[in-house]
Amino acid sequence: MERSKTWFNDLFDRNRISFQEGERVVLFRRKSNGYPRALEENVIYRVLRKDVENLILVKDEAFESFQQNAFINSSREKEIKVHRSYVIPMNINRASLIDKILMGD
């Protein structure tokens, strides 16, 4: 099945995807206008906390400093608020990519 917003929502509705604090996620999709612009391609982020349907993310390398200090150390290491449908957990992403390769798509 093609990886799309509908595919993601189906997984989420079936409780196959859930976000936990500290979990590693990557950018899954963008809107046609480029949103979410704060997220970079092929960069690993960590879930700092959940806010209803939004996630507060921070880059993986900055996660430890956020946990220890509980404040922003620099403007480069900032919290990013994004809707959950734009990111996917690393384990789900990995499994779907392996399936895609094995199916020959």
N, CA and C atoms as an extended XYZ file, in Angstrom:
315
Properties=species:S:1:pos:R:3:atomname:S:1:resname:S:1:resid:I:1 pbc="F F F"
N         0.841       -1.186        0.000 N   MET     1
C         0.000        0.000        0.000 CA  MET     1
C         0.879        1.241        0.000 C   MET     1
N         0.456        2.240       -0.725 N   GLU     2
C         1.218        3.482       -0.812 CA  GLU     2
C         1.187        4.215        0.524 C   GLU     2
N         2.338        4.732        0.900 N   ARG     3
C         2.435        5.481        2.149 CA  ARG     3
C         1.819        6.859        1.936 C   ARG     3
N         0.684        7.093        2.574 N   SER     4
C        -0.028        8.354        2.430 CA  SER     4
C        -0.640        8.730        3.773 C   SER     4
N        -1.321        9.877        3.794 N   LYS     5
C        -1.989       10.306        5.018 CA  LYS     5
C        -3.077        9.305        5.405 C   LYS     5
N        -3.792        8.768        4.420 N   THR     6
C        -4.841        7.786        4.698 CA  THR     6
C        -4.244        6.517        5.285 C   THR     6
N        -3.140        6.043        4.718 N   TRP     7
C        -2.439        4.867        5.233 CA  TRP     7
C        -2.038        5.097        6.678 C   TRP     7
N        -1.477        6.278        6.964 N   PHE     8
C        -1.044        6.608        8.315 CA  PHE     8
C        -2.232        6.659        9.264 C   PHE     8
N        -3.325        7.325        8.859 N   ASN     9
C        -4.508        7.431        9.722 CA  ASN     9
C        -5.122        6.064        9.998 C   ASN     9
N        -5.102        5.165        9.020 N   ASP    10
C        -5.605        3.811        9.242 CA  ASP    10
C        -4.769        3.091       10.301 C   ASP    10
N        -3.460        3.225       10.209 N   LEU    11
C        -2.599        2.611       11.222 CA  LEU    11
C        -2.852        3.217       12.599 C   LEU    11
N        -3.024        4.523       12.637 N   PHE    12
C        -3.246        5.208       13.907 CA  PHE    12
C        -4.593        4.800       14.513 C   PHE    12
N        -5.629        4.699       13.676 N   ASP    13
C        -6.957        4.319       14.161 CA  ASP    13
C        -6.986        2.885       14.672 C   ASP    13
N        -6.161        2.028       14.088 N   ARG    14
C        -6.096        0.631       14.536 CA  ARG    14
C        -5.133        0.447       15.712 C   ARG    14
N        -4.647        1.551       16.259 N   ASN    15
C        -3.729        1.542       17.408 CA  ASN    15
C        -2.411        0.842       17.106 C   ASN    15
N        -1.992        0.835       15.846 N   ARG    16
C        -0.681        0.287       15.506 CA  ARG    16
C         0.404        1.343       15.651 C   ARG    16
N         0.006        2.619       15.686 N   ILE    17
C         0.946        3.714       15.896 CA  ILE    17
C         0.510        4.487       17.128 C   ILE    17
N         1.440        4.627       18.035 N   SER    18
C         1.215        5.497       19.189 CA  SER    18
C         2.544        6.167       19.502 C   SER    18
N         2.483        7.381       19.932 N   PHE    19
C         3.696        8.139       20.206 CA  PHE    19
C         3.935        8.175       21.707 C   PHE    19
N         5.150        7.838       22.111 N   GLN    20
C         5.545        7.871       23.513 CA  GLN    20
C         6.620        8.938       23.677 C   GLN    20
N         6.692        9.513       24.860 N   GLU    21
C         7.730       10.510       25.123 CA  GLU    21
C         9.094        9.837       25.028 C   GLU    21
N        10.014       10.494       24.339 N   GLY    22
C        11.354        9.957       24.144 CA  GLY    22
C        11.499        9.103       22.903 C   GLY    22
N        10.408        8.816       22.203 N   GLU    23
C        10.451        7.979       21.012 CA  GLU    23
C        11.065        8.740       19.834 C   GLU    23
N        11.798        8.016       19.001 N   ARG    24
C        12.425        8.606       17.821 CA  ARG    24
C        11.450        8.609       16.662 C   ARG    24
N        11.370        9.748       15.976 N   VAL    25
C        10.473        9.905       14.835 CA  VAL    25
C        11.213       10.608       13.704 C   VAL    25
N        10.697       10.448       12.488 N   VAL    26
C        11.239       11.145       11.314 CA  VAL    26
C        10.082       11.772       10.548 C   VAL    26
N        10.406       12.728        9.706 N   LEU    27
C         9.412       13.386        8.871 CA  LEU    27
C         8.824       12.371        7.910 C   LEU    27
N         7.500       12.326        7.849 N   PHE    28
C         6.788       11.350        7.023 CA  PHE    28
C         6.282       11.977        5.729 C   PHE    28
N         5.726       13.174        5.824 N   ARG    29
C         5.156       13.836        4.654 CA  ARG    29
C         5.137       15.334        4.869 C   ARG    29
N         4.948       16.063        3.780 N   ARG    30
C         4.794       17.513        3.815 CA  ARG    30
C         3.544       17.900        3.036 C   ARG    30
N         3.002       19.066        3.354 N   LYS    31
C         1.925       19.623        2.548 CA  LYS    31
C         2.529       20.204        1.274 C   LYS    31
N         1.699       20.562        0.322 N   SER    32
C         2.203       21.119       -0.929 CA  SER    32
C         2.864       22.483       -0.719 C   SER    32
N         2.507       23.189        0.353 N   ASN    33
C         3.128       24.492        0.622 CA  ASN    33
C         4.414       24.373        1.438 C   ASN    33
N         4.840       23.148        1.746 N   GLY    34
C         6.101       22.933        2.447 CA  GLY    34
C         5.980       22.749        3.945 C   GLY    34
N         4.773       22.876        4.494 N   TYR    35
C         4.590       22.696        5.941 CA  TYR    35
C         4.814       21.239        6.310 C   TYR    35
N         5.472       20.925        7.340 N   PRO    36
C         6.114       21.731        8.378 CA  PRO    36
C         7.541       22.099        7.980 C   PRO    36
N         7.776       23.362        7.835 N   ARG    37
C         9.080       23.859        7.377 CA  ARG    37
C        10.173       23.728        8.422 C   ARG    37
N         9.792       23.645        9.678 N   ALA    38
C        10.793       23.550       10.749 CA  ALA    38
C        11.468       22.178       10.779 C   ALA    38
N        10.837       21.179       10.192 N   LEU    39
C        11.406       19.831       10.181 CA  LEU    39
C        12.245       19.625        8.932 C   LEU    39
N        13.359       18.942        9.098 N   GLU    40
C        14.265       18.667        7.985 CA  GLU    40
C        14.096       17.222        7.524 C   GLU    40
N        14.395       16.978        6.256 N   GLU    41
C        14.347       15.627        5.707 CA  GLU    41
C        15.480       14.795        6.307 C   GLU    41
N        15.217       13.511        6.533 N   ASN    42
C        16.219       12.541        6.992 CA  ASN    42
C        16.908       12.939        8.293 C   ASN    42
N        16.207       13.635        9.166 N   VAL    43
C        16.737       13.997       10.478 CA  VAL    43
C        15.862       13.311       11.517 C   VAL    43
N        16.516       12.737       12.526 N   ILE    44
C        15.793       12.049       13.590 CA  ILE    44
C        15.442       13.043       14.685 C   ILE    44
N        14.184       12.999       15.094 N   TYR    45
C        13.686       13.848       16.177 CA  TYR    45
C        13.206       12.959       17.311 C   TYR    45
N        13.126       13.519       18.496 N   ARG    46
C        12.579       12.814       19.655 CA  ARG    46
C        11.328       13.524       20.118 C   ARG    46
N        10.359       12.763       20.594 N   VAL    47
C         9.130       13.329       21.141 CA  VAL    47
C         9.434       13.799       22.555 C   VAL    47
N         9.339       15.096       22.773 N   LEU    48
C         9.579       15.671       24.091 CA  LEU    48
C         8.337       15.522       24.958 C   LEU    48
N         7.180       15.834       24.371 N   ARG    49
C         5.895       15.638       25.057 CA  ARG    49
C         4.772       15.683       24.029 C   ARG    49
N         3.592       15.224       24.459 N   LYS    50
C         2.416       15.209       23.596 CA  LYS    50
C         1.458       16.298       24.057 C   LYS    50
N         0.770       16.910       23.087 N   ASP    51
C        -0.199       17.965       23.369 CA  ASP    51
C        -1.432       17.698       22.515 C   ASP    51
N        -2.386       16.945       23.038 N   VAL    52
C        -3.597       16.501       22.348 CA  VAL    52
C        -3.195       15.798       21.040 C   VAL    52
N        -3.399       16.408       19.864 N   GLU    53
C        -3.021       15.771       18.604 CA  GLU    53
C        -1.684       16.278       18.074 C   GLU    53
N        -1.046       17.163       18.789 N   ASN    54
C         0.256       17.694       18.378 CA  ASN    54
C         1.361       17.042       19.185 C   ASN    54
N         2.552       17.062       18.609 N   LEU    55
C         3.738       16.557       19.288 CA  LEU    55
C         4.739       17.694       19.410 C   LEU    55
N         5.430       17.752       20.524 N   ILE    56
C         6.521       18.697       20.709 CA  ILE    56
C         7.803       17.897       20.495 C   ILE    56
N         8.539       18.262       19.444 N   LEU    57
C         9.738       17.527       19.046 CA  LEU    57
C        10.988       18.338       19.291 C   LEU    57
N        12.095       17.631       19.401 N   VAL    58
C        13.415       18.241       19.487 CA  VAL    58
C        14.368       17.299       18.746 C   VAL    58
N        15.410       17.855       18.161 N   LYS    59
C        16.374       17.010       17.452 CA  LYS    59
C        16.967       15.984       18.415 C   LYS    59
N        17.283       14.823       17.872 N   ASP    60
C        17.753       13.703       18.681 CA  ASP    60
C        18.989       14.055       19.501 C   ASP    60
N        19.939       14.762       18.898 N   GLU    61
C        21.179       15.082       19.608 CA  GLU    61
C        20.969       16.088       20.737 C   GLU    61
N        19.891       16.859       20.679 N   ALA    62
C        19.606       17.854       21.721 CA  ALA    62
C        18.683       17.311       22.806 C   ALA    62
N        18.194       16.090       22.643 N   PHE    63
C        17.202       15.530       23.563 CA  PHE    63
C        17.730       15.434       24.992 C   PHE    63
N        18.953       14.971       25.160 N   GLU    64
C        19.521       14.804       26.504 CA  GLU    64
C        19.641       16.133       27.240 C   GLU    64
N        20.048       17.185       26.548 N   SER    65
C        20.189       18.478       27.211 CA  SER    65
C        18.824       19.035       27.620 C   SER    65
N        17.786       18.752       26.839 N   PHE    66
C        16.439       19.180       27.215 CA  PHE    66
C        15.978       18.420       28.454 C   PHE    66
N        16.281       17.143       28.524 N   GLN    67
C        15.864       16.339       29.671 CA  GLN    67
C        16.570       16.784       30.944 C   GLN    67
N        17.841       17.133       30.854 N   GLN    68
C        18.603       17.505       32.035 CA  GLN    68
C        18.319       18.932       32.481 C   GLN    68
N        18.265       19.860       31.546 N   ASN    69
C        18.157       21.273       31.902 CA  ASN    69
C        16.731       21.804       31.922 C   ASN    69
N        15.841       21.170       31.178 N   ALA    70
C        14.435       21.577       31.084 CA  ALA    70
C        14.260       23.007       30.557 C   ALA    70
N        15.213       23.500       29.799 N   PHE    71
C        15.063       24.797       29.130 CA  PHE    71
C        15.916       24.796       27.874 C   PHE    71
N        15.689       25.779       27.026 N   ILE    72
C        16.388       25.839       25.745 CA  ILE    72
C        17.800       26.367       25.958 C   ILE    72
N        18.794       25.625       25.464 N   ASN    73
C        20.189       26.027       25.620 CA  ASN    73
C        20.610       27.060       24.589 C   ASN    73
N        20.081       26.953       23.400 N   SER    74
C        20.434       27.902       22.350 CA  SER    74
C        19.296       27.973       21.346 C   SER    74
N        19.350       28.937       20.466 N   SER    75
C        18.288       29.082       19.470 CA  SER    75
C        18.316       27.944       18.459 C   SER    75
N        19.465       27.284       18.316 N   ARG    76
C        19.591       26.185       17.372 CA  ARG    76
C        18.840       24.944       17.868 C   ARG    76
N        18.805       24.761       19.185 N   GLU    77
C        18.132       23.610       19.780 CA  GLU    77
C        16.777       24.058       20.306 C   GLU    77
N        15.780       24.022       19.454 N   LYS    78
C        14.479       24.526       19.856 CA  LYS    78
C        13.429       23.433       19.777 C   LYS    78
N        12.347       23.653       20.503 N   GLU    79
C        11.209       22.751       20.452 CA  GLU    79
C        10.401       23.052       19.188 C   GLU    79
N         9.876       22.025       18.574 N   ILE    80
C         9.087       22.172       17.359 CA  ILE    80
C         7.733       21.514       17.604 C   ILE    80
N         6.669       22.280       17.424 N   LYS    81
C         5.321       21.749       17.584 CA  LYS    81
C         4.770       21.399       16.212 C   LYS    81
N         4.322       20.147       16.062 N   VAL    82
C         3.842       19.670       14.773 CA  VAL    82
C         2.711       18.666       15.008 C   VAL    82
N         1.767       18.613       14.074 N   HIS    83
C         0.675       17.643       14.163 CA  HIS    83
C         1.246       16.239       13.988 C   HIS    83
N         0.661       15.281       14.662 N   ARG    84
C         1.168       13.915       14.659 CA  ARG    84
C         1.174       13.255       13.283 C   ARG    84
N         0.366       13.734       12.349 N   SER    85
C         0.275       13.087       11.037 CA  SER    85
C         1.465       13.397       10.126 C   SER    85
N         2.360       14.271       10.536 N   TYR    86
C         3.509       14.619        9.694 CA  TYR    86
C         4.766       13.829       10.030 C   TYR    86
N         4.754       13.123       11.141 N   VAL    87
C         5.926       12.329       11.529 CA  VAL    87
C         5.504       10.885       11.762 C   VAL    87
N         6.472        9.999       11.698 N   ILE    88
C         6.204        8.573       11.886 CA  ILE    88
C         7.311        7.999       12.768 C   ILE    88
N         6.978        7.084       13.673 N   PRO    89
C         8.009        6.455       14.509 CA  PRO    89
C         9.011        5.685       13.651 C   PRO    89
N        10.238        5.656       14.095 N   MET    90
C        11.309        5.003       13.338 CA  MET    90
C        11.020        3.522       13.090 C   MET    90
N        10.474        2.817       14.062 N   ASN    91
C        10.244        1.378       13.886 CA  ASN    91
C         9.175        1.105       12.825 C   ASN    91
N         8.126        1.903       12.748 N   ILE    92
C         7.090        1.740       11.716 CA  ILE    92
C         7.655        2.092       10.347 C   ILE    92
N         8.433        3.164       10.281 N   ASN    93
C         9.041        3.593        9.020 CA  ASN    93
C         9.981        2.515        8.493 C   ASN    93
N        10.787        1.957        9.357 N   ARG    94
C        11.735        0.922        8.965 CA  ARG    94
C        11.000       -0.306        8.425 C   ARG    94
N         9.981       -0.751        9.131 N   ALA    95
C         9.231       -1.935        8.705 CA  ALA    95
C         8.545       -1.703        7.358 C   ALA    95
N         7.971       -0.532        7.154 N   SER    96
C         7.284       -0.274        5.888 CA  SER    96
C         8.272       -0.185        4.723 C   SER    96
N         9.456        0.371        4.964 N   LEU    97
C        10.454        0.441        3.896 CA  LEU    97
C        10.983       -0.940        3.533 C   LEU    97
N        11.190       -1.802        4.516 N   ILE    98
C        11.644       -3.170        4.241 CA  ILE    98
C        10.588       -3.917        3.443 C   ILE    98
N         9.315       -3.790        3.840 N   ASP    99
C         8.230       -4.439        3.097 CA  ASP    99
C         8.183       -3.945        1.659 C   ASP    99
N         8.364       -2.661        1.464 N   LYS   100
C         8.324       -2.088        0.115 CA  LYS   100
C         9.446       -2.643       -0.750 C   LYS   100
N        10.639       -2.774       -0.184 N   ILE   101
C        11.781       -3.306       -0.930 CA  ILE   101
C        11.547       -4.776       -1.284 C   ILE   101
N        11.054       -5.558       -0.327 N   LEU   102
C        10.841       -6.990       -0.563 CA  LEU   102
C         9.722       -7.252       -1.560 C   LEU   102
N         8.720       -6.363       -1.619 N   MET   103
C         7.626       -6.531       -2.573 CA  MET   103
C         8.032       -6.113       -3.981 C   MET   103
N         9.160       -5.415       -4.114 N   GLY   104
C         9.640       -5.018       -5.423 CA  GLY   104
C         9.027       -3.737       -5.979 C   GLY   104
N         8.443       -2.918       -5.111 N   ASP   105
C         7.834       -1.647       -5.564 CA  ASP   105
C         8.881       -0.607       -5.820 C   ASP   105
